[in-house]
Amino acid sequence: MPWSNWYGNQTCSPAAVLRPRAEDEVVAAVERAVRDGQVVRAAGSGHSNVALVPTDGQVLDLRELTGLVDVDREARQVRVRAGTRIHDLGPLLWEHGLSLANQGDIDGQQIAGAIATGTHGTGRQLGSLSSAVVGARLVRADGSVVSIDASTPEWLRAARTSLGALGVLTELTLQVADAYCLAAELEPCTFAELADTWRERLARHRHFLCYWFPSSAAARAWFTFDPPLGDDTVLIKTMDQVPADAEAEETPRRIDRAYRVFADPCEPTFHELEFMVPLERAVDALGELRTMLRSGHPEHPLPLEVRFVAADDAYLSPFAARASCAISVSGVMGADNAAVFADCERVFAQFGGRPHWGKWHPYGAADLSRRYPAWEDFRAVRAAFDPGGTFTNPYLEHLLGPIGSGAAR
Ligand SMILES: Cc1cc2nc3c(=O)[nH]c(=O)nc-3n(C[C@H](O)[C@H](O)[C@H](O)COP(=O)(O)OP(=O)(O)OC[C@H]3O[C@@H](n4cnc5c(N)ncnc54)[C@H](O)[C@@H]3O)c2cc1C
């Protein structure tokens, strides 16, 4: 059976695509693959647009390994099976008076797939989904199931953003929050107003993000405004916490349960790159991108999205040890985006940008290792967990280098 990601730009014809429903089926699948000399790649919802999953070995599609295992209401911790979609997790947590502390702007990902690439939302005080992981269960190449938690800190820091390179996550323990509603507002402004006010807005709002529209086509692409927004305009979105029993509203503020407000509906009509730059350089980086796009690509047809994420300690987190501004640039699917993406990457490189693991970027291990202070720590855990390369593929080798050698730096 062929496998394809959500965008349809990554495909493969593996020897097997299996959909385990329980942890012991994951163990059996991994053991069988090892016996047959096959590679195993775990697949979430396939929302990554790069070749993290493709293999001619075995794809383990976790979509049927779902649901809550346990809820510790007092500690606000939940154990959740790896294939549970974020979309389904929201209502499950709400039944227990709980919510994820933060989410991204779509919710179709599986929780393990999302954390494997450091998926994030926005909020100065709020970390990525990976930072909410306090424990995990993971099947290794020898079929053993390891429990990972604060008592195994190196494993935890590696498992929080692992790209599927350590083994197959079957369960995650997440630190969550008391249930809350969000009030979301949109406000157009100019780039100069954004540059003057972003710090104050970031401090004032639980969640603050913005879109910059290089062209009037970009301003019309995902939003309807009357009168329409023109080129070189900004749309600010804020989301603030209101009580869990707040009455729902649609306008002018949208108020609803947090998990319903975070996510927007989305179709696979675009490709994206996203880089994380140090927070203090946010406006300089955005200003540089703006100058480059206005001179080199003035008709760029889609918005840039700008978000903010707290620092965390996962070895491969794009937010490792630095609070960050995440800037994403989208290109129309099917169009030739190579030139604009390459020009954007050159700007991000000036600011020490770290790419999103699930989105396009041109870097391999030599470039990436310089951007991650704990690069070798991840490689050490990888070498211990997967010495024989059961959980790898050519793209992962390109990203991380060969297992166990110190040659990547
Ligand atoms: C429309 C759209 C919007 C997006 N919005 C955001 C956003 O707001 N913020 C953001 O940060 N990102 C965003 N992304 C990127 C997305 O969150 C990541 O690419 C994420 O990894 C996708 O999760 P998935 O379940 O589809 O995993 P996949 O793409 O299927 O897999 C991603 C990685 O996870 C690994 N993996 C999956 N399951 C397991 C498991 N059980 N055990 C071990 N490894 C596993 C895979 O091997 C692979 O390396 C968006 C993507 C799209 C398409």
The ligand as a Tripos MOL2 file, in Angstrom:
@<TRIPOS>MOLECULE
LIG
   53    58     1     0     0
SMALL
NO_CHARGES

@<TRIPOS>ATOM
      1 C1         -1.7660   23.2850    7.4540 C.3       1 LIG1
      2 C2         -0.6780   23.0840    8.4270 C.ar      1 LIG1
      3 C3         -0.6110   23.8960    9.5500 C.ar      1 LIG1
      4 C4          0.4180   23.7310   10.4730 C.ar      1 LIG1
      5 N1          0.4230   24.5340   11.5610 N.ar      1 LIG1
      6 C5          1.4590   24.4550   12.4340 C.ar      1 LIG1
      7 C6          1.5190   25.2890   13.5720 C.ar      1 LIG1
      8 O1          0.6160   26.0800   13.8390 O.2       1 LIG1
      9 N2          2.6290   25.2080   14.3460 N.ar      1 LIG1
     10 C7          3.6520   24.3500   14.0740 C.ar      1 LIG1
     11 O2          4.6430   24.3400   14.7880 O.2       1 LIG1
     12 N3          3.5830   23.4930   13.0330 N.ar      1 LIG1
     13 C8          2.5200   23.5310   12.2210 C.ar      1 LIG1
     14 N4          2.4510   22.6520   11.1630 N.ar      1 LIG1
     15 C9          3.4840   21.6040   11.0410 C.3       1 LIG1
     16 C10         3.0300   20.3170   11.7560 C.3       1 LIG1
     17 O3          2.5440   20.5880   13.0420 O.3       1 LIG1
     18 C11         4.2020   19.3400   11.8730 C.3       1 LIG1
     19 O4          4.7030   19.0400   10.6050 O.3       1 LIG1
     20 C12         3.8190   18.0530   12.6290 C.3       1 LIG1
     21 O5          4.9560   17.2870   12.8490 O.3       1 LIG1
     22 C13         2.7860   17.2300   11.8730 C.3       1 LIG1
     23 O6          2.2850   16.2220   12.7280 O.3       1 LIG1
     24 P1          1.7680   14.8530   12.1000 P.3       1 LIG1
     25 O7          0.9570   14.1300   13.1010 O.co2     1 LIG1
     26 O8          1.1410   15.1090   10.7950 O.co2     1 LIG1
     27 O9          3.1450   14.0830   11.9380 O.3       1 LIG1
     28 P2          3.9220   13.5720   10.5860 P.3       1 LIG1
     29 O10         4.0940   14.7410    9.7050 O.co2     1 LIG1
     30 O11         3.2060   12.3920   10.0490 O.co2     1 LIG1
     31 O12         5.2830   13.1020   11.2110 O.3       1 LIG1
     32 C14         6.1650   14.0560   11.7330 C.3       1 LIG1
     33 C15         7.3050   13.3480   12.4710 C.3       1 LIG1
     34 O13         6.7830   12.7090   13.6180 O.3       1 LIG1
     35 C16         7.2450   11.3800   13.6960 C.3       1 LIG1
     36 N5          6.2420   10.6000   14.4150 N.ar      1 LIG1
     37 C17         4.9160   10.5650   14.1870 C.ar      1 LIG1
     38 N6          4.3250    9.7400   15.0690 N.ar      1 LIG1
     39 C18         5.2980    9.2300   15.8510 C.ar      1 LIG1
     40 C19         5.3310    8.2940   16.9210 C.ar      1 LIG1
     41 N7          4.2240    7.7180   17.3870 N.pl3     1 LIG1
     42 N8          6.5340    7.9880   17.4670 N.ar      1 LIG1
     43 C20         7.6700    8.5700   17.0210 C.ar      1 LIG1
     44 N9          7.6970    9.4470   16.0120 N.ar      1 LIG1
     45 C21         6.5240    9.7660   15.4380 C.ar      1 LIG1
     46 C22         7.4180   10.9710   12.2330 C.3       1 LIG1
     47 O14         8.3020    9.8750   12.0930 O.3       1 LIG1
     48 C23         7.9870   12.2610   11.6480 C.3       1 LIG1
     49 O15         9.3700   12.3100   11.8650 O.3       1 LIG1
     50 C24         1.4130   22.7400   10.2640 C.ar      1 LIG1
     51 C25         1.3240   21.8910    9.1500 C.ar      1 LIG1
     52 C26         0.2790   22.0530    8.2730 C.ar      1 LIG1
     53 C27         0.1630   21.1350    7.1020 C.3       1 LIG1
@<TRIPOS>BOND
     1     1     2 1
     2     2     3 ar
     3     2    52 ar
     4     3     4 ar
     5     4     5 ar
     6     4    50 ar
     7     5     6 ar
     8     6     7 ar
     9     6    13 1
    10     7     8 2
    11     7     9 ar
    12     9    10 ar
    13    10    11 2
    14    10    12 ar
    15    12    13 ar
    16    13    14 ar
    17    14    15 1
    18    14    50 ar
    19    15    16 1
    20    16    17 1
    21    16    18 1
    22    18    19 1
    23    18    20 1
    24    20    21 1
    25    20    22 1
    26    22    23 1
    27    23    24 1
    28    24    25 2
    29    24    26 1
    30    24    27 1
    31    27    28 1
    32    28    29 2
    33    28    30 1
    34    28    31 1
    35    31    32 1
    36    32    33 1
    37    33    34 1
    38    33    48 1
    39    34    35 1
    40    35    36 1
    41    35    46 1
    42    36    37 ar
    43    36    45 ar
    44    37    38 ar
    45    38    39 ar
    46    39    40 ar
    47    39    45 ar
    48    40    41 1
    49    40    42 ar
    50    42    43 ar
    51    43    44 ar
    52    44    45 ar
    53    46    47 1
    54    46    48 1
    55    48    49 1
    56    50    51 ar
    57    51    52 ar
    58    52    53 1
@<TRIPOS>SUBSTRUCTURE
     1 LIG1         1 GROUP 0 **** ****
